[in-house]
């Protein structure tokens, strides 16, 4: 490793939380936090349940069939349902941050 490559050791291996976008108490009493993060060189939304990171898609995904007012989901075991307005809030925040970064 050359002296110029030292920074690669610290390059976004762990997500850097920029800000919390939404907190939600789940039916089982757990706290779901959706955060705007920088991870592996890109901005995305990330789900944390009771402070632990849950892997999954970088933005809320539409459900195949909506249930009541739940239209989107994030996460992967556990997955967390979102209303259309919650999903829009998360998506808008991430896309706005990506746009500012691209300038």
C-alpha positions in Angstrom: 0.0 0.0 0.0 1.4 3.3 -1.0 1.4 6.4 1.3 -1.4 7.9 -0.9 -3.8 4.9 -0.3 -4.1 5.2 3.4 -7.5 7.0 3.1 -9.1 3.9 1.5 -8.9 2.2 4.9 -11.6 4.6 6.2 -13.7 4.9 3.0 -17.4 4.4 4.1 -17.2 0.9 5.3 -19.7 1.8 8.0 -22.6 4.0 7.2 -22.3 7.6 8.3 -25.6 8.9 9.6 -26.3 12.4 8.3 -29.7 12.8 10.0 -32.7 11.0 11.2 -35.7 11.3 8.8 -38.5 9.4 10.7 -39.0 7.6 13.9 -41.8 5.1 14.3 -43.0 2.8 17.1 -43.8 -0.6 15.7 -46.7 -2.8 16.9 -44.3 -4.9 18.9 -43.0 -1.9 20.8 -39.7 -1.6 18.9 -38.4 1.8 17.7 -37.8 2.0 13.9 -35.6 4.9 12.8 -35.2 5.8 9.2 -32.0 7.7 8.6 -30.3 9.5 5.7 -26.8 8.0 5.5 -23.7 8.0 3.4 -22.5 4.4 2.7 -20.1 3.1 0.2 -19.9 6.5 -1.6 -23.7 7.1 -2.0 -26.5 8.7 0.0 -29.4 6.4 0.8 -32.0 5.7 3.5 -31.2 3.1 6.1 -33.5 1.4 8.6 -32.5 0.9 12.3 -34.6 -1.1 14.7 -33.9 -0.5 18.3 -30.5 1.0 17.2 -29.4 -2.0 15.1 -29.0 -1.6 11.4 -31.3 -3.6 9.2 -30.1 -4.4 5.7 -32.4 -3.7 2.8 -33.2 -1.5 -0.2 -31.7 2.0 -0.2 -35.2 3.6 -0.6 -38.7 2.6 0.4 -40.2 0.0 -2.0 -43.9 -0.2 -3.0 -45.8 -3.2 -1.7 -47.3 -5.6 -4.3 -50.7 -5.1 -2.6 -51.4 -2.3 -0.1 -52.8 -3.1 3.3 -54.9 -0.4 4.8 -52.8 2.8 4.6 -49.4 0.9 4.3 -48.2 1.2 0.7 -44.4 0.8 1.0 -41.8 -1.2 3.0 -38.1 -1.0 4.0 -35.8 -3.5 5.6 -35.3 -7.2 5.4 -36.3 -9.3 8.4 -37.8 -7.3 9.9 -39.4 -5.3 7.2 -41.3 -2.2 8.3 -44.4 -0.9 6.5 -44.7 2.8 5.6 -47.6 5.0 4.5 -47.4 6.8 1.2 -46.6 10.1 3.0 -43.8 8.5 5.1 -42.3 6.9 2.1 -42.4 10.2 0.1 -40.8 12.0 3.0 -37.9 9.6 3.0 -37.5 9.4 -0.8 -37.6 13.2 -1.2 -34.9 13.7 1.5 -32.6 11.2 -0.1 -33.1 12.4 -3.6 -32.6 16.0 -2.6 -29.3 15.1 -0.8 -28.1 13.2 -3.9 -29.0 16.2 -6.1 -27.0 18.6 -3.8 -24.0 16.2 -3.9 -24.1 16.1 -7.7 -23.7 19.8 -8.1 
